[in-house]
């Protein structure tokens, strides 16, 4: 179960977001937005790792399998 929180959100913004994610409730809209925010952060974390991880892999050998 979650915690109860009171937010003062602009009605028009919340309604646009609800329609954008096709959510039925305000709660579903806010949860979808939070999940998307987390997904994007994880995606950016992976992008930031590009070029920092070096694997000793023989591509020719692994592709022959």
C-alpha angles and dihedrals in degrees: 000000000000133000124263113247131176116218131182102216128171107258095220093050093048091048092050090049092047091053092044093057094033091235123168098211140031089244092054089049094053092044091050090051093050092047090051091050090053092045091053092048091052090047091052091048089056092048090051089056092059109124094008099088117069119193123191097223128152099218095189092053095044092049092054091066 
